[in-house]
Amino acid sequence: MFNLSKRIGIDLGTANSLVYLAGSGIVLNEPTVVAVTTDDNRVLAVGNEAKEMLGRTPGNILASRPMRDGVIADYVITEAMIRYFLDKVCGPSRLFKPEVMVCAPAGVTSVEKRAILDATLSAGAKVAFLIDEPLAAAIGAKIPIANPSGNMIVDIGGGTTEAAVICLGGVVVHNSVRVGGNKIDEAIQNYVRKKHNLIIGERMAEEVKIKIGSATPLRQDSGGQGKMEVRGRDSFSGLPRTVEINSDEVTEAISDVTQKIVGAAKGVLEQIPPELASDIIDKGIVMSGGTSLLRNLDKLLTDSLGVPAALAENPLFCVALGTGMALENLDIYKRSVSKR
């Protein structure tokens, strides 16, 4: 029978949300930020437009991130955001409700899973499906998950790091730490405040991470240290000021966070059966998620674990692509998906 309702996969990330439309691929990639009015809770802007407002809003507007550590922190705003995505992809007047699949971190509780499914149905979905994030990332990274050999994926997003070993279409062992790109930004903010007495914003910290951030110290022969001017407010005088920081300072600032990411992967390797351990030594670890793009993070994982780690083809899009592929081939992946 011909299915008239659209099939949509949503990667609800802590930092960015991506929307996959069956037959078209990824059609939307926007920051997970919503701006609402404080007096009547009306949604003013979502995504890019709302991100521009972060840290710059007047008293009656609040720009916030409704997802914290990969799970829903504000149910009402998350529902409004999912509705906005569905309206943007399907049009506001929907004759047929879409079938929607959302992904969630593997370590979330059944209550948190239900909250995501309920928010999706309230936002206008006909059926809501839920898939584990590491599984979706593995499908999107083109790992043959149905084979009887083990594959390891480390998905490092904005709010969580998920490490999992997948075999025969399911997650065998997983470990999740609520640490990711946002914690790296926070660590940079704290370091600049302590060392240079300068208060910088979230967006400035993110810029530092992207431009000169590195998980291991940069060698002089590889182009040496990167330097960057950082603008903020002096914590003593309260006046605007600029300081210059280099990539080695950033490496030092974020070392606690990167060690926790390594710890998540280590926790999985310590739990797996020996048969799967030999598969992973052969194949290595696949890294996905936006934060896996941090310079030299693959090198840090390889050196710390003794297992080669490499980036997936499109690390930022793996989870969204995998969610979409699972939705398009539901009969193959139905064992791995929960439905509401």
C-alpha positions in Angstrom: 0.0 0.0 0.0 1.3 3.5 -0.9 2.2 5.5 2.2 1.2 9.1 1.9 2.6 10.3 5.2 6.2 11.5 5.2 8.9 9.7 7.2 11.1 12.0 9.2 14.2 11.2 11.3 15.2 13.7 14.0 18.6 13.8 15.7 17.7 15.9 18.8 21.2 16.9 19.9 22.2 19.0 22.9 23.9 21.5 20.6 22.5 20.9 17.1 19.4 19.2 15.8 19.3 17.6 12.3 16.3 16.5 10.4 16.3 13.7 7.8 13.4 13.4 5.3 13.1 9.9 3.7 13.9 10.2 0.0 15.6 13.6 0.4 18.3 13.1 3.0 19.2 15.8 5.6 17.0 18.8 5.0 17.6 20.8 8.2 20.6 21.4 10.5 20.0 24.1 13.1 21.2 24.8 16.7 19.0 23.3 19.5 18.1 26.7 20.9 14.6 28.2 21.5 13.7 31.8 22.4 10.5 32.3 24.3 8.8 35.3 25.9 8.9 35.1 29.7 5.4 36.5 30.3 3.2 34.2 28.1 5.8 31.4 27.2 5.3 32.0 23.5 8.0 30.7 21.1 9.6 33.6 19.2 12.4 31.8 17.4 14.0 28.4 17.0 17.4 27.3 15.6 19.8 29.8 14.0 17.6 32.8 14.7 17.4 31.9 18.4 21.1 31.2 18.7 21.9 34.7 17.6 19.9 35.8 20.7 21.9 33.8 23.2 23.3 36.1 25.9 21.9 39.1 24.2 18.2 39.1 25.1 16.2 41.8 26.9 14.5 40.8 30.2 11.2 39.6 28.7 12.8 37.1 26.2 14.7 34.0 27.3 16.9 32.1 24.8 17.7 28.6 26.1 18.7 25.1 25.1 15.8 22.7 25.9 18.1 19.6 25.8 20.6 19.1 28.5 23.1 16.2 28.5 21.2 14.6 25.6 17.8 14.4 27.4 14.8 16.8 27.6 15.3 19.4 30.2 12.3 21.5 29.3 9.4 19.4 27.9 7.1 22.2 26.7 9.9 24.0 24.8 11.2 20.7 23.3 7.7 19.9 22.0 7.5 23.4 20.4 10.8 22.9 18.8 9.9 19.5 17.3 6.6 21.1 16.0 8.7 23.8 14.4 10.9 21.2 12.7 7.8 19.2 11.4 6.2 22.4 10.2 9.3 23.4 8.3 9.7 20.1 6.6 6.0 19.1 6.0 4.3 22.5 6.0 2.0 23.8 8.8 -1.2 22.4 7.3 -0.6 18.6 7.3 -3.2 16.4 5.7 -1.3 13.3 6.7 0.7 13.2 9.9 4.3 12.2 9.5 6.0 9.1 11.0 8.8 10.3 13.1 11.9 8.6 14.5 13.9 10.3 17.2 17.2 9.1 18.7 18.1 9.1 22.4 21.3 8.3 24.3 21.6 4.6 25.1 21.9 5.3 28.8 18.6 7.2 29.3 15.9 6.0 31.7 12.5 4.7 30.5 10.9 7.9 31.9 13.2 10.0 29.7 12.5 7.9 26.7 8.8 8.2 27.3 9.2 12.0 27.5 10.8 12.1 24.1 8.1 9.9 22.5 5.3 11.9 24.1 6.8 15.2 23.0 7.1 13.9 19.4 3.4 12.7 19.4 2.2 16.0 20.9 4.1 17.9 18.2 2.0 16.2 15.5 3.5 12.8 14.7 1.3 9.9 13.7 3.7 7.3 15.1 6.8 8.0 17.1 9.8 5.6 17.1 12.9 5.8 19.2 16.4 4.5 18.4 19.6 4.3 20.5 22.0 7.0 19.5 25.1 4.7 19.2 23.1 2.4 17.0 22.0 5.2 14.8 25.5 6.5 14.6 26.9 3.1 13.6 24.2 2.7 10.8 25.1 6.3 9.6 28.8 5.5 9.7 28.1 2.6 7.3 29.2 0.0 9.9 27.7 -3.5 9.0 26.0 -3.8 12.4 24.0 -7.0 11.5 27.2 -9.0 11.2 28.3 -11.5 13.9 31.5 -9.5 14.6 31.9 -6.6 17.1 32.2 -3.0 16.0 32.9 -0.2 18.4 31.6 3.4 18.0 32.3 6.4 20.2 29.7 9.2 19.5 30.8 12.5 21.0 28.1 15.1 20.9 27.4 18.4 22.6 26.0 17.0 25.8 27.0 13.3 26.0 29.7 10.9 24.9 28.3 7.4 24.0 30.7 4.5 23.6 29.2 1.2 22.5 30.1 -2.1 21.1 27.5 -3.3 18.5 27.1 -6.9 17.3 24.2 -8.7 15.5 22.2 -5.5 15.2 22.1 -4.6 18.9 24.1 -2.9 21.5 26.2 -5.4 23.5 27.9 -3.1 26.0 27.5 0.7 26.3 28.8 3.4 28.5 27.7 7.0 28.5 29.1 10.0 30.2 27.3 13.3 30.3 30.3 15.1 28.9 30.8 16.6 25.4 31.4 19.8 23.5 29.4 22.0 25.9 31.7 20.9 28.8 34.7 21.7 26.7 33.3 25.3 26.1 32.7 25.6 29.9 36.2 24.4 30.7 37.6 27.1 28.3 35.4 29.8 29.9 36.6 28.8 33.5 40.3 28.7 32.5 40.2 32.1 30.9 38.4 33.5 33.9 40.9 32.0 36.4 44.1 32.6 34.4 43.4 36.0 32.7 40.5 37.4 34.9 38.4 37.6 31.8 34.8 36.6 31.6 33.9 35.3 28.1 30.6 34.1 26.6 29.5 30.7 25.4 30.0 31.7 21.7 33.5 33.1 22.2 34.5 29.8 24.0 33.1 27.8 21.1 35.1 29.9 18.6 38.3 29.2 20.6 37.6 25.5 20.7 37.0 25.3 16.9 39.9 27.6 15.9 42.8 26.6 18.2 41.5 23.8 20.4 43.4 20.5 20.4 43.2 17.4 22.6 47.0 17.0 22.6 49.7 19.7 22.5 50.5 20.7 18.9 54.0 20.1 17.8 56.1 23.0 16.4 56.9 21.1 13.2 53.2 20.6 12.4 52.6 24.3 12.1 53.1 25.0 15.8 50.8 26.6 18.3 47.7 28.5 17.1 47.1 31.8 18.8 43.9 33.8 19.1 42.6 37.0 20.5 39.8 36.5 23.0 37.4 39.3 23.9 35.3 39.6 27.1 34.7 41.5 30.2 37.4 42.1 32.9 36.3 40.4 36.1 37.8 43.2 38.3 37.1 46.4 36.4 34.0 45.2 34.6 35.3 46.8 31.4 35.7 45.1 28.0 39.2 43.7 27.4 41.1 41.5 24.9 43.7 38.8 25.7 45.7 36.5 23.5 45.7 32.8 24.3 47.4 29.8 22.5 46.4 26.3 21.7 48.6 24.7 24.5 46.6 26.7 27.0 43.4 25.4 25.5 44.8 21.8 25.6 45.5 22.3 29.3 42.1 23.8 30.0 40.1 21.0 28.4 42.3 18.0 29.6 39.9 17.0 32.3 37.0 16.8 29.8 39.0 14.9 27.2 40.2 12.4 29.8 36.5 11.7 30.7 35.8 11.0 27.0 38.7 8.6 26.9 37.3 7.1 30.2 33.9 6.4 28.6 35.6 4.3 25.8 37.9 2.6 28.3 34.8 1.6 30.4 33.4 -0.2 27.4 36.6 -2.0 26.5 36.9 -3.3 30.1 33.5 -4.9 29.9 33.5 -6.7 26.6 33.9 -10.4 26.1 37.3 -11.5 24.8 35.9 -12.6 21.4 34.6 -9.1 20.7 37.9 -7.5 22.0 39.8 -9.3 19.3 37.3 -7.9 16.6 37.8 -4.4 17.9 41.6 -4.6 17.9 41.4 -5.7 14.2 38.9 -3.0 13.1 39.6 -0.2 15.5 37.2 2.4 16.9 35.0 4.6 14.8 34.4 8.1 16.1 31.3 10.2 15.3 29.5 13.3 16.5 30.5 17.0 16.2 33.0 17.0 19.1 35.0 14.2 17.5 36.2 16.8 15.1 38.3 18.4 17.9 41.9 18.4 16.7 43.9 15.3 17.7 41.1 13.7 19.7 41.5 10.5 17.6 45.3 10.5 18.4 44.5 10.9 22.1 42.1 7.9 22.0 44.6 5.8 20.0 47.5 6.6 22.4 45.4 6.1 25.6 43.6 2.9 24.6 46.2 1.2 22.3 43.4 0.6 19.8 43.4 2.6 16.5 40.6 5.3 16.4 39.5 7.0 13.3 36.8 9.5 12.3 33.7 8.3 10.5 33.0 9.8 7.0 30.5 12.5 8.0 30.9 12.6 11.8 28.4 15.4 12.3 25.7 13.7 10.3 26.2 10.1 11.3 23.3 9.9 13.8 20.8 11.8 11.6 21.7 9.6 8.6 21.5 6.5 10.7 18.1 7.5 12.1 16.8 8.1 8.6 18.2 4.8 7.2 16.6 2.9 10.1 13.3 4.6 9.4 13.5 3.7 5.7 14.3 0.1 6.5 12.1 -0.4 9.5 11.6 -4.2 8.8 15.4 -4.7 9.1 15.9 -2.6 12.3 12.5 -3.2 14.0 14.2 -5.2 16.8 16.4 -2.2 17.7 13.6 0.4 17.8 10.9 1.2 20.4 7.6 2.6 19.2 4.7 4.6 20.6 
